[in-house]
């Protein structure tokens, strides 16, 4: 299946459009079913002592619900964690921010295009940058640039994306059975066609001996990518 990147309806709808509100609710349900937060938490625990986290960034963060589930799946940090939620829209609710606070995480929404934010934060370094169902929005040249910029700002980069497969495409055809609206059903097909397989993300990450890369499908519905600075022997068992 050739990779095809197309615009998704949700990205073009006003924030307060009822169809967009319904679709964002659908995405939270789909994320829970995919288990990407649990997968990413498991990878992080293998590669990094999550208790030492101080700075986390999610790019394409939406309403922050994914980062919250990730935080809930990790051991409590020994420090107060600053989490930056980078998105073109500020969708962080008071309730979600309060749940972050209870975990010792201070959530700060950054309403910017991801490329503008990367350019602005050129002198900053973060413990972890994560992307969930976000990288597939970009064609190869833009994605290569995004990954190159991210590699200069973090010790560990984790992403969970749609797998570009016939099986995943079939699943998109039955999302109506769990109440997903027309926007979600349309965008799900677009997402799978723009998803990843094999070592496509690894091939776009900057070539350097200082990085260890792992990439493979995980479970039925996720394609995961992990890049970390090579400070210890790689442990591949985390991507089972």
N, C-alpha and C positions, 0 to 999 in steps of 0.2 A: 504494500500500500504506500504510494508516494505521499510524502508529507505535503499538505496544503494548508496554508494559513489564511483564514478569512475573518472578517469582523464578526463579533458576537453581538447579539441584540442587547444584552444587558449593559454592555459598555456604552451604548448609544441612548439608552432611556434615561429620563430625568430621575434623580434619586427618589423622589416622592411619587413616582408613577406606580399605581397599584400592581401592575405586572412585574415591575422591578422588585417591589417589596416582597411579592409572592415568590419570585425567582430566588432572591437571596435566602428566603426561608427554605426553599427547596435545596439550595446548595449546602446549607448547614446540615440538612438531613442526609444528603448524598455523601458529604464529608464524613459524617459519623459512620455510614455504612462502609465506606472505603477504608476507614481506620487509619488515615494518613497521619494523624497526630500520634497515635500509638506506635506506628511504624517509625516515625521520626524520633520519638522519645527513645525507642530501643536503640536506634543507630547512635543517637547522641550519647547515651549512657555507655556505649561500647567505646566510643572514640574520645570522650571528654568527661571529666568529673563535673557533672552538672551542678554540683553543690558550689563550685567555684565560679559559676557564671556571674558576670557583672553587667554585660551589655549584649543585648539581643536585638536584631533587626528583622522584621518581616517585610519583604517587598511584595507589593500587590496584596496588602493585608486585609482589604475589605473592612468588615466590621470588627475585626480583631478576635473573632470567635475561635479561629484555628489556633492562633498563638495562645489563647487562654487554655484550650484543651491541651496544648503541648506543655504549658506551665503546670497544669494539674497532673500531668503524667510523669513529671520529674520529681526527684527528691528535693526537698526544700533547700534553697541556696543558703550558703553561709553569709551571703551579702545581700543587700537590697539590689534587685535586678532592675536595670533600666531597659525597657523594651520600646523600641521605636516602631510604629505602625505606619509604613509608608504606602500611601495610596492617593490617587487623584481626587478621591472623595473622602471626607471625614465622616465615617459611619460609626465611630466608637460611641456606644451608649454609656450613660451614667452607670447602669447596672453592670455592664461588662467591665468598666474601669474599676468599679468597687470590688468585683470578684478578683481582679488582678491584685488590688491592694491587700486583700486578705491573704494572698499567697506571698506577699512581700515583693511583688513586682509593680513598678511604677510605669503605667502605660501612657505613652505620649504619641498622639496622632500627628503625623507629618503629611499635610495635604500638598503633595507635589507629584509631578511626573517622576518616575523612578530614575530616568536619565538625568534630569535636573538635580535630583537629590544626590545622586552619585557624584556629579560634578561639584556640587556645593560641599560635600563631605570628604573631599579629596585628602584632607589631612587627618581624618579620623580613622581609628581602628576599633573593631568590634570583635567580641569573642565568637559570635555566631551570627550568620545571616541565613535566613530560611526563605524558601519560596514554595507555596503550595498551590498547585493548579494555576500557575501564573506564567511560567516560561514559555508555554506553548502559544502564547499570544504573539510571539515575535518570530519574524523570518530570520534566516541564518545570520545575515550580516549584523542586524541589530542585536540578536541574541549573543553573538560572539563578543560584541562590544560590551554588552551588559555583564557577561561573565568575566571578561577581562578586568573591568572596573571593580567588580565585586571582589575579585581575587586580591586586589591591592588593599582591601579594607577589612579583611577578616582572617581568622585562623582556621575557621571551619565553615563550610557552605553545604547546606542540605536542601534538597528539592524533591518533592513528590509530584509527579505529573501524570496525565492520562497515558496509558499504553496505546500505541497505534496498532490495533489488532482487530481482526474480524470479530473475535469474541466480545471485545469492549464495544464495538459498533452495534452488535446485536443487542446488548444490554440497553443501549440508549433508546432503542425502539420500544421498550416496555416501561419507561420511566413514568408514563401516564398512570400506570397501575398503582403507583405509590403517591399519586396526587400532584405530580410535577406539572406545571403549566406549560403553555406553548413556547414561551421564551426559553425555559430550561430545556425542554426537549429539543428545540432547534439548536441551542448553544452546545448541548451535549454532543451532538453529531459533529459540529464544527470542532469541538475540543479534541475529540478522538482523532479526527483526520489530521489535526495539527500536533498530535502527541508524539511520543518518542519511542524508539526501540533500539536494540543493540547498544552500541557505544556512541550514539549521536551527540549526547551532551558532553561526554568526555573528549570527543574530537574537537569541540569548540572551546574547551577550557584552555587557558594559556599553557603552552608546553614548558615545563620546568621540572627539574629533578626534585625540587623542594616540595612538590605536591604528590600526594597519594590519592588516586581516584578509584572509586567503586561505582559501578552502574549496572543495574539489572532490574527486571520486573520483580515485584514483591506481591504475593497474593494474586488475586484474580484481576484487580482493578487499578494497580498502581505501578508506575515506573519510577524508580528512585535513583537519585544521583547524590554522591557524597564526595566532597573534595576537602582534604585537610592537609595542612602543612606537615611534612614528614618529620615528626619528632620522635616516633617510636615505630615499632614493627606494625604493619597493617594487620587488622583483625577482620577477616572477611566473613566470619560467622554471623555478624549482625544482620546481614541481608538474606536471611533464610526465608 
